[in-house]
Structure formats: structure tokens, C-alpha cells
Amino acid sequence: MSNPSDSETKIPQVEVDFDPASVPTLTEKLGQLQRQFQQWFATLPNPAKVAVVIALIFVALSLLTKVLHLVASLISVAIMALVLYGLYRIFLRPDSSNLRP
């Protein structure tokens, strides 16, 4: 087994024509997804539309409760940090008045 030298192996050069203007922005992509959803929703029969709306409400409320739990947890952690810092300042921090001769 011999190792091929650099002159024997050639990597083909590839040119890519990339136009950043052709890439859709996030708002364009979201608008496209919204139009697709509306078209799909319009083709559903009425009982299925009711079921989809109920499912979307359920998902939205579940997401809202998760976000509210996260915010409540962050507030609890912040309050705990303030209490612990206050206890540190009161009990564990060396008093500057004791350091004077």
C-alpha cells in the first residue's frame, strides 16, 4: 500500500452561484407557512375544523402555562439569590469595623 502524493489526487473545484437575495427571510417563510395552513384548513370539513381549533387552543394554553411556570421559576430563583446574598452580607462577610486597629 502506497500513499498517493498530492500531485496524484486532485480535488475538483466547484463553483456555487449563491444569491443571498433569493433566500426567503423569516417573515416571508412564516407568511408562506400561514398561507399553506389557511389553504389546508379551508379544505377541511366543519367537524375537522372544530377539532383543529380545539387542538390549537389546547396547545396554545399548554405553551402559555409552560412559559408562566418558567417565569415563576426565574422569579423564585432571583428572590432566593437575594435572600442568600442578604444572609451572606449579614453573617459571613467580615465586618469592616472589626478590621480597624
Biopython code that builds the backbone (N, CA, C, O; Angstrom):
import numpy as np
from Bio.PDB.StructureBuilder import StructureBuilder

atoms = [
    (1, "MET", "N", (0.836, -1.187, 0.000)),
    (1, "MET", "CA", (0.000, 0.000, 0.000)),
    (1, "MET", "C", (0.875, 1.242, 0.000)),
    (1, "MET", "O", (1.708, 1.430, 0.887)),
    (2, "SER", "N", (0.689, 2.044, -0.951)),
    (2, "SER", "CA", (1.451, 3.285, -1.018)),
    (2, "SER", "C", (0.499, 4.452, -0.894)),
    (2, "SER", "O", (-0.636, 4.401, -1.366)),
    (3, "ASN", "N", (0.974, 5.501, -0.256)),
    (3, "ASN", "CA", (0.160, 6.697, -0.097)),
    (3, "ASN", "C", (0.256, 7.538, -1.360)),
    (3, "ASN", "O", (1.358, 7.817, -1.833)),
    (4, "PRO", "N", (-0.872, 7.944, -1.907)),
    (4, "PRO", "CA", (-0.810, 8.788, -3.102)),
    (4, "PRO", "C", (-0.290, 10.179, -2.732)),
    (4, "PRO", "O", (-0.622, 10.720, -1.678)),
    (5, "SER", "N", (0.488, 10.717, -3.575)),
    (5, "SER", "CA", (1.025, 12.052, -3.318)),
    (5, "SER", "C", (-0.009, 13.113, -3.686)),
    (5, "SER", "O", (-1.025, 12.819, -4.316)),
    (6, "ASP", "N", (0.271, 14.343, -3.283)),
    (6, "ASP", "CA", (-0.665, 15.433, -3.554)),
    (6, "ASP", "C", (-0.849, 15.674, -5.039)),
    (6, "ASP", "O", (-1.921, 16.101, -5.469)),
    (7, "SER", "N", (0.178, 15.409, -5.827)),
    (7, "SER", "CA", (0.056, 15.665, -7.261)),
    (7, "SER", "C", (-0.817, 14.632, -7.948)),
    (7, "SER", "O", (-1.351, 14.893, -9.026)),
    (8, "GLU", "N", (-0.972, 13.446, -7.333)),
    (8, "GLU", "CA", (-1.794, 12.398, -7.945)),
    (8, "GLU", "C", (-3.281, 12.596, -7.663)),
    (8, "GLU", "O", (-4.115, 12.324, -8.526)),
    (9, "THR", "N", (-3.617, 13.063, -6.472)),
    (9, "THR", "CA", (-5.030, 13.267, -6.135)),
    (9, "THR", "C", (-5.382, 14.722, -6.317)),
    (9, "THR", "O", (-4.731, 15.622, -5.786)),
    (10, "LYS", "N", (-6.426, 14.922, -7.080)),
    (10, "LYS", "CA", (-6.866, 16.288, -7.349)),
    (10, "LYS", "C", (-8.309, 16.436, -6.864)),
    (10, "LYS", "O", (-9.163, 15.587, -7.119)),
    (11, "ILE", "N", (-8.544, 17.514, -6.176)),
    (11, "ILE", "CA", (-9.885, 17.809, -5.698)),
    (11, "ILE", "C", (-10.538, 18.714, -6.725)),
    (11, "ILE", "O", (-10.002, 19.771, -7.056)),
    (12, "PRO", "N", (-11.682, 18.309, -7.224)),
    (12, "PRO", "CA", (-12.331, 19.152, -8.231)),
    (12, "PRO", "C", (-12.815, 20.466, -7.621)),
    (12, "PRO", "O", (-13.313, 20.494, -6.496)),
    (13, "GLN", "N", (-12.667, 21.510, -8.348)),
    (13, "GLN", "CA", (-13.127, 22.824, -7.914)),
    (13, "GLN", "C", (-14.603, 22.970, -8.283)),
    (13, "GLN", "O", (-15.011, 22.665, -9.404)),
    (14, "VAL", "N", (-15.387, 23.437, -7.327)),
    (14, "VAL", "CA", (-16.816, 23.600, -7.531)),
    (14, "VAL", "C", (-17.164, 25.061, -7.352)),
    (14, "VAL", "O", (-16.801, 25.681, -6.352)),
    (15, "GLU", "N", (-17.863, 25.601, -8.317)),
    (15, "GLU", "CA", (-18.331, 26.980, -8.200)),
    (15, "GLU", "C", (-19.805, 26.961, -7.822)),
    (15, "GLU", "O", (-20.603, 26.217, -8.392)),
    (16, "VAL", "N", (-20.139, 27.782, -6.864)),
    (16, "VAL", "CA", (-21.521, 27.860, -6.406)),
    (16, "VAL", "C", (-21.999, 29.282, -6.615)),
    (16, "VAL", "O", (-21.399, 30.240, -6.127)),
    (17, "ASP", "N", (-23.085, 29.400, -7.346)),
    (17, "ASP", "CA", (-23.704, 30.712, -7.521)),
    (17, "ASP", "C", (-24.736, 30.878, -6.414)),
    (17, "ASP", "O", (-25.809, 30.276, -6.453)),
    (18, "PHE", "N", (-24.400, 31.697, -5.431)),
    (18, "PHE", "CA", (-25.283, 31.903, -4.286)),
    (18, "PHE", "C", (-25.714, 33.349, -4.265)),
    (18, "PHE", "O", (-24.891, 34.262, -4.192)),
    (19, "ASP", "N", (-27.011, 33.542, -4.328)),
    (19, "ASP", "CA", (-27.572, 34.886, -4.279)),
    (19, "ASP", "C", (-28.331, 35.029, -2.967)),
    (19, "ASP", "O", (-29.399, 34.437, -2.811)),
    (20, "PRO", "N", (-27.795, 35.815, -2.005)),
    (20, "PRO", "CA", (-28.491, 35.963, -0.718)),
    (20, "PRO", "C", (-29.893, 36.537, -0.857)),
    (20, "PRO", "O", (-30.733, 36.311, 0.014)),
    (21, "ALA", "N", (-30.165, 37.266, -1.918)),
    (21, "ALA", "CA", (-31.493, 37.842, -2.097)),
    (21, "ALA", "C", (-32.518, 36.759, -2.419)),
    (21, "ALA", "O", (-33.713, 36.963, -2.207)),
    (22, "SER", "N", (-32.071, 35.608, -2.929)),
    (22, "SER", "CA", (-33.007, 34.543, -3.279)),
    (22, "SER", "C", (-33.447, 33.733, -2.062)),
    (22, "SER", "O", (-34.418, 32.980, -2.149)),
    (23, "VAL", "N", (-32.756, 33.870, -0.931)),
    (23, "VAL", "CA", (-33.128, 33.145, 0.283)),
    (23, "VAL", "C", (-34.263, 33.908, 0.960)),
    (23, "VAL", "O", (-34.127, 35.101, 1.230)),
    (24, "PRO", "N", (-35.387, 33.231, 1.237)),
    (24, "PRO", "CA", (-36.502, 33.950, 1.872)),
    (24, "PRO", "C", (-36.176, 34.340, 3.310)),
    (24, "PRO", "O", (-35.494, 33.610, 4.029)),
    (25, "THR", "N", (-36.671, 35.493, 3.708)),
    (25, "THR", "CA", (-36.475, 35.937, 5.083)),
    (25, "THR", "C", (-37.426, 35.170, 6.001)),
    (25, "THR", "O", (-38.300, 34.438, 5.537)),
    (26, "LEU", "N", (-37.245, 35.346, 7.288)),
    (26, "LEU", "CA", (-38.083, 34.640, 8.258)),
    (26, "LEU", "C", (-39.542, 35.055, 8.123)),
    (26, "LEU", "O", (-40.433, 34.209, 8.196)),
    (27, "THR", "N", (-39.797, 36.344, 7.927)),
    (27, "THR", "CA", (-41.185, 36.800, 7.799)),
    (27, "THR", "C", (-41.822, 36.255, 6.529)),
    (27, "THR", "O", (-43.001, 35.899, 6.531)),
    (28, "GLU", "N", (-41.055, 36.186, 5.446)),
    (28, "GLU", "CA", (-41.589, 35.609, 4.208)),
    (28, "GLU", "C", (-41.902, 34.130, 4.392)),
    (28, "GLU", "O", (-42.929, 33.644, 3.918)),
    (29, "LYS", "N", (-41.018, 33.419, 5.079)),
    (29, "LYS", "CA", (-41.226, 31.986, 5.310)),
    (29, "LYS", "C", (-42.443, 31.762, 6.206)),
    (29, "LYS", "O", (-43.244, 30.862, 5.955)),
    (30, "LEU", "N", (-42.581, 32.591, 7.264)),
    (30, "LEU", "CA", (-43.742, 32.461, 8.139)),
    (30, "LEU", "C", (-45.038, 32.790, 7.399)),
    (30, "LEU", "O", (-46.061, 32.138, 7.610)),
    (31, "GLY", "N", (-44.992, 33.799, 6.535)),
    (31, "GLY", "CA", (-46.166, 34.135, 5.740)),
    (31, "GLY", "C", (-46.544, 33.001, 4.799)),
    (31, "GLY", "O", (-47.725, 32.713, 4.604)),
    (32, "GLN", "N", (-45.536, 32.359, 4.215)),
    (32, "GLN", "CA", (-45.789, 31.222, 3.334)),
    (32, "GLN", "C", (-46.417, 30.063, 4.118)),
    (32, "GLN", "O", (-47.369, 29.438, 3.650)),
    (33, "LEU", "N", (-45.885, 29.782, 5.303)),
    (33, "LEU", "CA", (-46.453, 28.718, 6.137)),
    (33, "LEU", "C", (-47.885, 29.037, 6.559)),
    (33, "LEU", "O", (-48.733, 28.147, 6.619)),
    (34, "GLN", "N", (-48.150, 30.308, 6.850)),
    (34, "GLN", "CA", (-49.503, 30.711, 7.235)),
    (34, "GLN", "C", (-50.473, 30.513, 6.076)),
    (34, "GLN", "O", (-51.583, 30.020, 6.274)),
    (35, "ARG", "N", (-50.059, 30.895, 4.862)),
    (35, "ARG", "CA", (-50.922, 30.694, 3.692)),
    (35, "ARG", "C", (-51.180, 29.206, 3.439)),
    (35, "ARG", "O", (-52.300, 28.813, 3.111)),
    (36, "GLN", "N", (-50.143, 28.383, 3.593)),
    (36, "GLN", "CA", (-50.330, 26.941, 3.413)),
    (36, "GLN", "C", (-51.303, 26.377, 4.448)),
    (36, "GLN", "O", (-52.156, 25.552, 4.122)),
    (37, "PHE", "N", (-51.169, 26.826, 5.696)),
    (37, "PHE", "CA", (-52.075, 26.358, 6.742)),
    (37, "PHE", "C", (-53.505, 26.794, 6.446)),
    (37, "PHE", "O", (-54.438, 26.008, 6.610)),
    (38, "GLN", "N", (-53.686, 28.044, 6.010)),
    (38, "GLN", "CA", (-55.027, 28.535, 5.704)),
    (38, "GLN", "C", (-55.649, 27.752, 4.554)),
    (38, "GLN", "O", (-56.839, 27.438, 4.594)),
    (39, "GLN", "N", (-54.863, 27.436, 3.536)),
    (39, "GLN", "CA", (-55.380, 26.660, 2.414)),
    (39, "GLN", "C", (-55.766, 25.248, 2.866)),
    (39, "GLN", "O", (-56.807, 24.724, 2.469)),
    (40, "TRP", "N", (-54.912, 24.635, 3.707)),
    (40, "TRP", "CA", (-55.204, 23.305, 4.209)),
    (40, "TRP", "C", (-56.447, 23.336, 5.098)),
    (40, "TRP", "O", (-57.303, 22.457, 5.002)),
    (41, "PHE", "N", (-56.545, 24.349, 5.962)),
    (41, "PHE", "CA", (-57.669, 24.474, 6.881)),
    (41, "PHE", "C", (-58.972, 24.664, 6.117)),
    (41, "PHE", "O", (-60.009, 24.135, 6.517)),
    (42, "ALA", "N", (-58.927, 25.420, 5.014)),
    (42, "ALA", "CA", (-60.132, 25.675, 4.225)),
    (42, "ALA", "C", (-60.664, 24.400, 3.573)),
    (42, "ALA", "O", (-61.862, 24.301, 3.307)),
    (43, "THR", "N", (-59.799, 23.431, 3.314)),
    (43, "THR", "CA", (-60.253, 22.198, 2.665)),
    (43, "THR", "C", (-60.862, 21.203, 3.648)),
    (43, "THR", "O", (-61.442, 20.203, 3.223)),
    (44, "LEU", "N", (-60.744, 21.452, 4.945)),
    (44, "LEU", "CA", (-61.259, 20.520, 5.939)),
    (44, "LEU", "C", (-62.776, 20.619, 6.064)),
    (44, "LEU", "O", (-63.348, 21.690, 5.858)),
    (45, "PRO", "N", (-63.429, 19.509, 6.401)),
    (45, "PRO", "CA", (-64.868, 19.593, 6.712)),
    (45, "PRO", "C", (-65.066, 20.293, 8.063)),
    (45, "PRO", "O", (-64.136, 20.402, 8.862)),
    (46, "ASN", "N", (-66.285, 20.760, 8.295)),
    (46, "ASN", "CA", (-66.561, 21.545, 9.504)),
    (46, "ASN", "C", (-66.224, 20.829, 10.808)),
    (46, "ASN", "O", (-65.623, 21.460, 11.678)),
    (47, "PRO", "N", (-66.567, 19.554, 11.006)),
    (47, "PRO", "CA", (-66.186, 18.903, 12.272)),
    (47, "PRO", "C", (-64.667, 18.848, 12.464)),
    (47, "PRO", "O", (-64.181, 18.962, 13.589)),
    (48, "ALA", "N", (-63.931, 18.676, 11.390)),
    (48, "ALA", "CA", (-62.470, 18.648, 11.499)),
    (48, "ALA", "C", (-61.929, 20.037, 11.830)),
    (48, "ALA", "O", (-60.952, 20.163, 12.568)),
    (49, "LYS", "N", (-62.559, 21.075, 11.289)),
    (49, "LYS", "CA", (-62.136, 22.445, 11.615)),
    (49, "LYS", "C", (-62.310, 22.703, 13.112)),
    (49, "LYS", "O", (-61.441, 23.300, 13.748)),
    (50, "VAL", "N", (-63.441, 22.249, 13.674)),
    (50, "VAL", "CA", (-63.679, 22.433, 15.107)),
    (50, "VAL", "C", (-62.617, 21.685, 15.909)),
    (50, "VAL", "O", (-62.101, 22.205, 16.899)),
    (51, "ALA", "N", (-62.295, 20.475, 15.485)),
    (51, "ALA", "CA", (-61.289, 19.687, 16.197)),
    (51, "ALA", "C", (-59.920, 20.352, 16.126)),
    (51, "ALA", "O", (-59.192, 20.363, 17.118)),
    (52, "VAL", "N", (-59.558, 20.904, 14.976)),
    (52, "VAL", "CA", (-58.264, 21.585, 14.823)),
    (52, "VAL", "C", (-58.212, 22.822, 15.705)),
    (52, "VAL", "O", (-57.192, 23.082, 16.344)),
    (53, "VAL", "N", (-59.295, 23.586, 15.748)),
    (53, "VAL", "CA", (-59.334, 24.792, 16.590)),
    (53, "VAL", "C", (-59.197, 24.415, 18.060)),
    (53, "VAL", "O", (-58.471, 25.075, 18.804)),
    (54, "ILE", "N", (-59.888, 23.358, 18.483)),
    (54, "ILE", "CA", (-59.783, 22.920, 19.882)),
    (54, "ILE", "C", (-58.354, 22.471, 20.180)),
    (54, "ILE", "O", (-57.810, 22.793, 21.236)),
    (55, "ALA", "N", (-57.751, 21.737, 19.262)),
    (55, "ALA", "CA", (-56.376, 21.280, 19.463)),
    (55, "ALA", "C", (-55.417, 22.467, 19.529)),
    (55, "ALA", "O", (-54.506, 22.476, 20.357)),
    (56, "LEU", "N", (-55.606, 23.460, 18.675)),
    (56, "LEU", "CA", (-54.733, 24.640, 18.698)),
    (56, "LEU", "C", (-54.893, 25.418, 20.000)),
    (56, "LEU", "O", (-53.910, 25.910, 20.556)),
    (57, "ILE", "N", (-56.116, 25.531, 20.483)),
    (57, "ILE", "CA", (-56.343, 26.218, 21.766)),
    (57, "ILE", "C", (-55.647, 25.457, 22.888)),
    (57, "ILE", "O", (-55.014, 26.061, 23.754)),
    (58, "PHE", "N", (-55.765, 24.124, 22.873)),
    (58, "PHE", "CA", (-55.110, 23.304, 23.888)),
    (58, "PHE", "C", (-53.594, 23.486, 23.852)),
    (58, "PHE", "O", (-52.964, 23.642, 24.899)),
    (59, "VAL", "N", (-53.009, 23.467, 22.662)),
    (59, "VAL", "CA", (-51.557, 23.638, 22.523)),
    (59, "VAL", "C", (-51.136, 25.033, 22.972)),
    (59, "VAL", "O", (-50.119, 25.188, 23.649)),
    (60, "ALA", "N", (-51.915, 26.049, 22.597)),
    (60, "ALA", "CA", (-51.581, 27.420, 22.982)),
    (60, "ALA", "C", (-51.634, 27.593, 24.500)),
    (60, "ALA", "O", (-50.752, 28.226, 25.081)),
    (61, "LEU", "N", (-52.655, 27.038, 25.140)),
    (61, "LEU", "CA", (-52.760, 27.158, 26.594)),
    (61, "LEU", "C", (-51.659, 26.370, 27.295)),
    (61, "LEU", "O", (-51.131, 26.813, 28.316)),
    (62, "SER", "N", (-51.312, 25.209, 26.755)),
    (62, "SER", "CA", (-50.213, 24.432, 27.341)),
    (62, "SER", "C", (-48.897, 25.198, 27.240)),
    (62, "SER", "O", (-48.117, 25.238, 28.191)),
    (63, "LEU", "N", (-48.661, 25.797, 26.092)),
    (63, "LEU", "CA", (-47.449, 26.591, 25.904)),
    (63, "LEU", "C", (-47.441, 27.793, 26.841)),
    (63, "LEU", "O", (-46.406, 28.129, 27.415)),
    (64, "LEU", "N", (-48.580, 28.433, 26.994)),
    (64, "LEU", "CA", (-48.675, 29.583, 27.891)),
    (64, "LEU", "C", (-48.391, 29.179, 29.332)),
    (64, "LEU", "O", (-47.685, 29.897, 30.041)),
    (65, "THR", "N", (-48.927, 28.043, 29.781)),
    (65, "THR", "CA", (-48.662, 27.618, 31.155)),
    (65, "THR", "C", (-47.187, 27.279, 31.349)),
    (65, "THR", "O", (-46.629, 27.557, 32.411)),
    (66, "LYS", "N", (-46.542, 26.681, 30.340)),
    (66, "LYS", "CA", (-45.112, 26.372, 30.459)),
    (66, "LYS", "C", (-44.292, 27.654, 30.566)),
    (66, "LYS", "O", (-43.349, 27.725, 31.354)),
    (67, "VAL", "N", (-44.640, 28.652, 29.787)),
    (67, "VAL", "CA", (-43.922, 29.929, 29.846)),
    (67, "VAL", "C", (-44.141, 30.590, 31.203)),
    (67, "VAL", "O", (-43.204, 31.138, 31.783)),
    (68, "LEU", "N", (-45.362, 30.544, 31.709)),
    (68, "LEU", "CA", (-45.643, 31.138, 33.024)),
    (68, "LEU", "C", (-44.910, 30.388, 34.132)),
    (68, "LEU", "O", (-44.438, 31.009, 35.084)),
    (69, "HIS", "N", (-44.806, 29.067, 34.024)),
    (69, "HIS", "CA", (-44.032, 28.306, 35.007)),
    (69, "HIS", "C", (-42.561, 28.697, 34.952)),
    (69, "HIS", "O", (-41.908, 28.823, 35.988)),
    (70, "LEU", "N", (-42.045, 28.887, 33.752)),
    (70, "LEU", "CA", (-40.651, 29.302, 33.603)),
    (70, "LEU", "C", (-40.419, 30.670, 34.234)),
    (70, "LEU", "O", (-39.433, 30.868, 34.943)),
    (71, "VAL", "N", (-41.313, 31.607, 33.982)),
    (71, "VAL", "CA", (-41.178, 32.945, 34.563)),
    (71, "VAL", "C", (-41.267, 32.880, 36.087)),
    (71, "VAL", "O", (-40.494, 33.537, 36.784)),
    (72, "ALA", "N", (-42.207, 32.090, 36.603)),
    (72, "ALA", "CA", (-42.326, 31.953, 38.058)),
    (72, "ALA", "C", (-41.071, 31.330, 38.651)),
    (72, "ALA", "O", (-40.639, 31.722, 39.734)),
    (73, "SER", "N", (-40.490, 30.376, 37.962)),
    (73, "SER", "CA", (-39.255, 29.754, 38.454)),
    (73, "SER", "C", (-38.108, 30.762, 38.466)),
    (73, "SER", "O", (-37.327, 30.803, 39.417)),
    (74, "LEU", "N", (-38.005, 31.562, 37.429)),
    (74, "LEU", "CA", (-36.948, 32.570, 37.384)),
    (74, "LEU", "C", (-37.116, 33.595, 38.496)),
    (74, "LEU", "O", (-36.134, 34.023, 39.103)),
    (75, "ILE", "N", (-38.354, 33.990, 38.765)),
    (75, "ILE", "CA", (-38.604, 34.939, 39.851)),
    (75, "ILE", "C", (-38.236, 34.304, 41.193)),
    (75, "ILE", "O", (-37.648, 34.961, 42.053)),
    (76, "SER", "N", (-38.582, 33.032, 41.371)),
    (76, "SER", "CA", (-38.234, 32.340, 42.618)),
    (76, "SER", "C", (-36.727, 32.248, 42.808)),
    (76, "SER", "O", (-36.222, 32.455, 43.911)),
    (77, "VAL", "N", (-36.014, 31.940, 41.738)),
    (77, "VAL", "CA", (-34.554, 31.859, 41.826)),
    (77, "VAL", "C", (-33.964, 33.226, 42.144)),
    (77, "VAL", "O", (-33.019, 33.317, 42.927)),
    (78, "ALA", "N", (-34.498, 34.285, 41.559)),
    (78, "ALA", "CA", (-33.997, 35.630, 41.835)),
    (78, "ALA", "C", (-34.240, 36.013, 43.297)),
    (78, "ALA", "O", (-33.362, 36.588, 43.940)),
    (79, "ILE", "N", (-35.409, 35.702, 43.817)),
    (79, "ILE", "CA", (-35.706, 36.013, 45.221)),
    (79, "ILE", "C", (-34.788, 35.215, 46.148)),
    (79, "ILE", "O", (-34.276, 35.749, 47.132)),
    (80, "MET", "N", (-34.584, 33.932, 45.828)),
    (80, "MET", "CA", (-33.690, 33.096, 46.627)),
    (80, "MET", "C", (-32.267, 33.653, 46.601)),
    (80, "MET", "O", (-31.588, 33.665, 47.628)),
    (81, "ALA", "N", (-31.820, 34.107, 45.451)),
    (81, "ALA", "CA", (-30.471, 34.675, 45.349)),
    (81, "ALA", "C", (-30.357, 35.939, 46.199)),
    (81, "ALA", "O", (-29.340, 36.149, 46.860)),
    (82, "LEU", "N", (-31.384, 36.778, 46.188)),
    (82, "LEU", "CA", (-31.356, 37.995, 47.008)),
    (82, "LEU", "C", (-31.328, 37.662, 48.497)),
    (82, "LEU", "O", (-30.597, 38.294, 49.259)),
    (83, "VAL", "N", (-32.116, 36.678, 48.913)),
    (83, "VAL", "CA", (-32.137, 36.278, 50.320)),
    (83, "VAL", "C", (-30.776, 35.725, 50.732)),
    (83, "VAL", "O", (-30.250, 36.091, 51.783)),
    (84, "LEU", "N", (-30.210, 34.851, 49.915)),
    (84, "LEU", "CA", (-28.898, 34.282, 50.236)),
    (84, "LEU", "C", (-27.804, 35.349, 50.268)),
    (84, "LEU", "O", (-26.912, 35.300, 51.115)),
    (85, "TYR", "N", (-27.871, 36.305, 49.355)),
    (85, "TYR", "CA", (-26.890, 37.390, 49.376)),
    (85, "TYR", "C", (-27.042, 38.235, 50.639)),
    (85, "TYR", "O", (-26.051, 38.649, 51.241)),
    (86, "GLY", "N", (-28.291, 38.486, 51.034)),
    (86, "GLY", "CA", (-28.519, 39.237, 52.268)),
    (86, "GLY", "C", (-27.984, 38.495, 53.480)),
    (86, "GLY", "O", (-27.375, 39.099, 54.362)),
    (87, "LEU", "N", (-28.211, 37.181, 53.529)),
    (87, "LEU", "CA", (-27.671, 36.390, 54.639)),
    (87, "LEU", "C", (-26.151, 36.389, 54.630)),
    (87, "LEU", "O", (-25.526, 36.442, 55.689)),
    (88, "TYR", "N", (-25.557, 36.329, 53.463)),
    (88, "TYR", "CA", (-24.100, 36.393, 53.348)),
    (88, "TYR", "C", (-23.585, 37.719, 53.886)),
    (88, "TYR", "O", (-22.607, 37.751, 54.633)),
    (89, "ARG", "N", (-24.234, 38.807, 53.513)),
    (89, "ARG", "CA", (-23.788, 40.126, 53.970)),
    (89, "ARG", "C", (-23.923, 40.267, 55.475)),
    (89, "ARG", "O", (-23.089, 40.908, 56.115)),
    (90, "ILE", "N", (-24.956, 39.680, 56.043)),
    (90, "ILE", "CA", (-25.195, 39.827, 57.478)),
    (90, "ILE", "C", (-24.274, 38.922, 58.302)),
    (90, "ILE", "O", (-23.686, 39.377, 59.282)),
    (91, "PHE", "N", (-24.141, 37.649, 57.919)),
    (91, "PHE", "CA", (-23.478, 36.672, 58.784)),
    (91, "PHE", "C", (-22.055, 36.303, 58.371)),
    (91, "PHE", "O", (-21.207, 36.133, 59.246)),
    (92, "LEU", "N", (-21.765, 36.176, 57.114)),
    (92, "LEU", "CA", (-20.488, 35.613, 56.699)),
    (92, "LEU", "C", (-19.447, 36.634, 56.253)),
    (92, "LEU", "O", (-18.250, 36.352, 56.313)),
    (93, "ARG", "N", (-19.863, 37.782, 55.818)),
    (93, "ARG", "CA", (-18.917, 38.783, 55.347)),
    (93, "ARG", "C", (-18.187, 39.384, 56.535)),
    (93, "ARG", "O", (-18.821, 39.773, 57.515)),
    (94, "PRO", "N", (-16.849, 39.467, 56.463)),
    (94, "PRO", "CA", (-16.124, 40.077, 57.585)),
    (94, "PRO", "C", (-16.530, 41.542, 57.742)),
    (94, "PRO", "O", (-16.626, 42.287, 56.767)),
    (95, "ASP", "N", (-16.758, 41.923, 58.964)),
    (95, "ASP", "CA", (-17.186, 43.289, 59.258)),
    (95, "ASP", "C", (-15.987, 44.225, 59.136)),
    (95, "ASP", "O", (-14.935, 43.965, 59.722)),
    (96, "SER", "N", (-16.136, 45.301, 58.386)),
    (96, "SER", "CA", (-15.028, 46.220, 58.173)),
    (96, "SER", "C", (-14.695, 46.995, 59.458)),
    (96, "SER", "O", (-13.571, 47.477, 59.596)),
    (97, "SER", "N", (-15.631, 47.126, 60.392)),
    (97, "SER", "CA", (-15.350, 47.836, 61.648)),
    (97, "SER", "C", (-14.426, 47.018, 62.551)),
    (97, "SER", "O", (-13.731, 47.597, 63.386)),
    (98, "ASN", "N", (-14.396, 45.709, 62.413)),
    (98, "ASN", "CA", (-13.514, 44.855, 63.222)),
    (98, "ASN", "C", (-12.068, 44.906, 62.715)),
    (98, "ASN", "O", (-11.153, 44.527, 63.446)),
    (99, "LEU", "N", (-11.852, 45.354, 61.508)),
    (99, "LEU", "CA", (-10.521, 45.360, 60.932)),
    (99, "LEU", "C", (-9.735, 46.599, 61.338)),
    (99, "LEU", "O", (-8.525, 46.630, 61.118)),
    (100, "ARG", "N", (-10.348, 47.605, 61.910)),
    (100, "ARG", "CA", (-9.653, 48.828, 62.293)),
    (100, "ARG", "C", (-8.861, 48.593, 63.578)),
    (100, "ARG", "O", (-9.350, 47.908, 64.477)),
    (101, "PRO", "N", (-7.643, 49.146, 63.689)),
    (101, "PRO", "CA", (-6.855, 48.972, 64.919)),
    (101, "PRO", "C", (-7.379, 49.784, 66.080)),
    (101, "PRO", "O", (-6.815, 49.734, 67.173)),
]
sb = StructureBuilder()
sb.init_structure("model")
sb.init_model(0)
sb.init_chain("A")
sb.init_seg("    ")
for serial, (resi, resn, name, xyz) in enumerate(atoms, 1):
    if name == "N":
        sb.init_residue(resn, " ", resi, " ")
    sb.init_atom(name, np.array(xyz, "f"), 0.0, 1.0, " ", f" {name:<3s}", serial, name[0])
structure = sb.get_structure()
